[in-house]
Amino acid sequence: MSSLVVLAGSVVRMTGSGMGCPDWPKCFGLAIPPTSVEEVTWSLGATYAPGRMLLANDTLWVAQSTVLANDFAQEREDGIWMAYTRHDYAVFNPLHTWVEFINRLIGALTGIPALLLALGAFLYGRRQKKWRPFLWALANLALLGLVAWMGKKVVDGNLIPFSITLHMLGAAAILLVLTAVWMSLAGPWTGPELKRRPWLIVALVLTSVQLIGGTQVREQVDFLSHSGLLRANWLDALPNWWKWHRTGSWLILVVQLFWAWPNRQGIPAARWSMALVLLQMITGILFVFANMPPWTQPLHLALAMALLVGNGWAMMRYR
């Protein structure tokens, strides 16, 4: 489920749907998002509950109390409708709304298996007198709550810079913690000894830094997409510092190969790491030479997260 959350989040970024639901946790003040512009347009005779959001005069309005729609201008004067000033969202796009809603729904559903995992780890710990899995499961629950809170801040702040990066890092931390839960339940490794372990640690650190840099590039791409610039011109319009991220991929490749190649025979994680970093670079090349195809954006992020988790797995599994 956590992997689905990461993938859904990347689709949100790919489609520019981050503000598809302008409020949180509801969407336009509704438990089930609207599907047509009529549902977010003031309608004579309709009844609106407190918190309901409507679009009028290029402004988002929020009902302060239950109202039977009669005269919108008078209702505004009476303070029943107040302008939503946290951001300037004023366009309804049903695709964006439902992409963002599905992303939130997947995130919410992730809490159920997380609770079950914590319960199972507690029962296991009480029976086996081993509490490390339970502690990691509790950390997973705490991180889920933190990521949900950061998701609210991302919406409230209208996708303010670096908030998206922090949101993504929280998701990466959840995947690593779940890996730790798994490792704390696994038996001792009986295969060959891991070679060049210090280089694996270096690879994990550099991959994390590269992931942060990539998310910063992604935030710049979001800005350019909303500015109306053609996709073919996005790379040329990016700040020059993005080239550090592009060049850094070669360093990641070298470091990953340096620890993984000697371990390729007996350690599956080594082979997976080599494959993932190569696929990651292929998607990056497509960014540069194929005008950043939309489908490559979530794939690029998913591969980066898989590489990070794979490195974490290898570091914890192969002592």
Summary of the structure (lengths in Angstrom):
residues: 319
radius of gyration: 23.1
end to end distance: 27.7
largest distance: 77.0
contacts: 980
relative contact order: 0.11
helix: 66%
strand: 6%
